Amino acid sequence: MKKRVFAFVLLAALVFAATSFTSAQDVTPLTVAGDGGNNQIAWFWFEQEMEAEFGVDLQILGFSFEDLYTKLKTEFVADSGAFDIVVFYPKYLGDFVANGDIISLSPFFATSDPGLNDIVPAFRDLYGKFGSDYYALPYDGDVLALFYRTDLFENADEQAAFQAEFGYPLAVPETWQQYMDVARFFTRDAGETLAGQTLAEPFYGTATYGQRDFQYAWYLNYAASMGFQYFDADMNPLVNSPEAVAALEMYKQEFQYAPPETITFGFDQLQAAFLNGQVAMEIQWTDPGRVGQNPAISQIAGKIGTALVPGTEVNGVVVHKPCMAAGRVIGVTRWADDPAKAYQVARFMAGEASLAYVSSPQSGQDPFRLSHYEAPGAFEMFLNQEQAQQYLDGIRANLENGFPEINIPGAEQYLSVLSIAVNTYVTTDGADAKALLDDVARQWNEITDALGRDNQKALHAQMLEVWKELGLVN
């Protein structure tokens, strides 16, 4: 644990030990379930402090990223009451709300303010609110962002060569066409030069996510900026619209300028390609900006810029819609013996504790509060506060323009079907984008019918009300 985190936790624990006294009979056992490893480490940092302050005895259970939904859903369906507090991916919010697995947190706000005004609205409302109530508080502000090599973009020779070839200045790409231009420009063979140095290995303009699990999110960066929506108001799929087809065709172009093994890349491999100095830019979750400042694991420390994911020009304005893929929120289950105490724990982790863990390279969590973006000094891994602020401004811009994963029941099924089609298209020569997306629409209709079309339509309408408040739909 970083020294400042340890000092903060130790000081807080001493304060609460000196000012709080809770008799044994007032201690409430609470079981917290979420995905483990670095995504859960912050709970252990603050475990003793929360136990002392709120009179609880926490049992913190960690599951794998892939198994979390199954573990939670199994216990919910069995009515076992195994979990009091759950940390989950927001795409499951509608499922858990519709089935009454988690309770509304709104009734607790009047007596214990969760600081909603400090949470970036896109994350607060899209991923915590269903209908008119809040059911979850944020824990991890995931969004995809564009990372680029500042040394390459600022190199005078590269700038002159790009201007000569494309007729406009080399800059961080704003549109998808500019992104393709820059990616093509920086793709070089071994023996060619890059920023005055002869390349011993091939160099690539970009890299992208290739594994099927989350590949839909990288595709949605394109599609959402072109006007994509999941369904219309009557639950008719829009996944095979002309915009959706054009986006898939453009997304495939990106692989021309990426390492051949990109189609196998998951999170770790994609991050490594950038930090190892193999590519000029990539779209990724926000981790490379922080992790890449460590010279022990990064060849480009101090040379990483953060920017908005490119977008599509519509009526003279570039529309950016970076996908808010994954993320984590905290909810209280209906089985909690003391919902008020469980809420206090959730509120604390989403509030007072949050700056310490979103600013730590040991944690997998990302900023989600406005105050996080105004505290560059807390991000000590950067060479200076100016670089830290550039990173924070870039992340904030993506989150404030973010496009959400769908979060009604069946979200996992809908998105899995989409990912299979995207993966098939980019790995199959001569594949027909329209035909593949037509088949996705057919399968989405089957999922909707299996879950109950009228029920899905009603829950989708509740979701859309929140989206309308934030201007995502008309």
MOTAVEN-V467115 format. One record per backbone hydrogen bond with DSSP energy under -1.0 kcal/mol. NH is the residue of the N-H (numbers start at 1). CO is the residue of the C=O. E is the energy in kcal/mol with one decimal. If there is no record, write none. Layout:
nh:co:e
NH:CO:E
NH:CO:E
This chain:
nh:co:e
6:2:-2.5
7:3:-2.8
8:4:-2.1
9:5:-2.6
10:6:-2.8
11:7:-2.6
12:8:-2.5
13:9:-2.5
14:10:-2.2
15:11:-2.3
16:12:-2.6
17:13:-2.2
18:14:-1.7
19:15:-1.6
20:16:-2.1
26:23:-1.7
27:24:-1.3
28:55:-2.3
30:57:-2.5
32:59:-3.1
33:85:-2.4
34:61:-1.8
36:63:-2.4
39:36:-1.1
40:37:-1.9
43:40:-1.3
45:41:-1.6
46:42:-1.6
50:46:-2.4
51:47:-2.2
52:48:-2.2
53:49:-2.4
54:50:-2.6
55:51:-1.1
57:28:-2.4
59:30:-2.5
61:32:-3.5
63:34:-2.1
68:64:-1.3
71:67:-2.6
72:68:-2.8
73:69:-3.2
74:70:-2.3
75:71:-1.6
76:72:-2.3
77:73:-2.9
78:74:-1.9
79:76:-1.1
80:75:-2.0
84:31:-2.3
85:31:-2.3
86:331:-2.5
87:33:-2.9
88:329:-2.3
92:89:-2.4
93:90:-2.2
94:407:-1.6
96:92:-2.5
97:93:-2.6
98:94:-2.8
99:95:-1.7
100:97:-1.6
101:96:-2.4
103:332:-2.6
105:134:-3.4
106:134:-1.0
108:105:-1.8
109:106:-1.5
112:108:-1.4
118:115:-1.6
119:116:-1.6
120:368:-2.5
124:120:-2.7
125:121:-2.7
126:122:-1.2
127:123:-1.5
129:125:-1.2
130:133:-2.6
133:130:-1.5
135:128:-3.1
136:128:-1.3
137:330:-2.0
139:328:-2.4
140:328:-1.8
141:366:-2.2
142:140:-1.5
144:323:-2.0
145:284:-2.7
146:307:-2.3
147:282:-3.0
148:305:-1.9
149:280:-2.1
150:303:-1.8
153:149:-2.1
154:150:-1.7
159:155:-2.4
160:156:-2.3
161:157:-2.3
162:158:-2.3
163:159:-2.3
164:160:-2.1
165:161:-1.8
166:162:-3.0
167:163:-1.9
176:311:-1.7
179:175:-2.1
180:176:-2.1
181:177:-2.2
182:178:-2.8
183:179:-2.5
184:180:-2.7
185:181:-2.5
186:182:-2.2
188:203:-2.4
191:199:-2.8
192:189:-1.9
194:197:-2.7
197:194:-1.9
199:192:-3.4
203:188:-2.4
204:278:-2.0
206:257:-2.1
210:265:-2.3
211:265:-2.4
217:214:-1.6
219:215:-1.7
220:216:-2.6
221:217:-1.2
223:219:-2.3
224:220:-2.9
227:224:-1.5
228:223:-2.2
232:236:-1.9
235:232:-2.0
238:230:-2.7
241:238:-1.5
245:241:-2.2
246:242:-2.5
247:243:-2.1
248:244:-1.7
249:245:-2.1
250:246:-2.0
251:247:-2.7
252:248:-1.7
254:251:-1.1
255:252:-1.2
256:253:-1.8
257:254:-1.5
258:255:-1.1
262:259:-2.3
264:261:-2.3
265:262:-2.2
270:266:-2.3
271:267:-2.5
272:268:-2.4
273:269:-2.1
274:270:-1.2
275:271:-2.6
276:272:-2.6
277:274:-1.6
278:273:-2.2
280:204:-1.8
282:147:-2.3
284:145:-2.3
290:287:-1.1
291:287:-2.7
292:288:-1.9
293:290:-1.7
294:291:-1.7
297:294:-1.8
298:294:-1.2
299:275:-2.9
303:300:-2.4
305:148:-2.9
307:146:-2.7
311:174:-2.5
312:319:-1.9
314:317:-3.5
317:314:-1.6
319:312:-3.2
324:403:-3.1
325:323:-1.5
328:140:-1.5
329:88:-2.5
330:137:-3.3
331:86:-2.8
333:84:-2.5
334:101:-1.8
336:333:-1.3
342:338:-2.3
343:339:-2.7
344:340:-1.9
345:341:-2.1
346:342:-2.2
347:343:-3.4
348:344:-2.4
349:345:-2.3
350:346:-2.0
353:348:-2.3
354:351:-1.5
357:353:-1.1
358:354:-2.5
359:355:-1.3
360:357:-1.0
364:38:-1.5
370:118:-4.0
373:369:-1.1
375:372:-1.3
378:375:-1.8
379:376:-1.3
380:378:-1.5
382:379:-1.4
388:384:-1.8
389:385:-2.7
390:386:-2.0
391:387:-2.1
392:388:-2.5
393:389:-3.0
394:390:-1.9
395:391:-2.4
396:392:-2.6
397:393:-2.2
398:394:-1.7
399:395:-2.4
400:396:-2.7
402:399:-1.2
403:322:-2.9
411:408:-1.6
414:410:-2.9
415:411:-2.7
416:412:-2.0
417:413:-2.2
418:414:-1.8
419:415:-2.4
420:416:-2.2
421:417:-1.7
422:418:-2.5
423:419:-2.8
424:420:-2.4
425:421:-2.4
426:422:-2.2
427:423:-1.2
431:428:-1.7
436:432:-2.2
437:433:-2.3
438:434:-2.3
439:435:-1.7
440:436:-1.6
441:437:-2.3
442:438:-2.0
443:439:-2.4
444:440:-2.8
445:441:-2.1
446:442:-1.7
447:443:-2.4
448:444:-2.6
449:445:-2.5
450:446:-2.3
451:447:-1.9
452:448:-1.0
456:452:-2.8
457:453:-2.8
458:454:-2.0
459:455:-2.3
460:456:-2.8
461:457:-2.0
462:458:-1.6
463:459:-2.1
464:460:-2.6
465:461:-1.7
466:462:-1.2
467:463:-1.9
468:464:-2.8
469:465:-1.6
470:466:-1.0
471:468:-1.5
472:467:-2.6
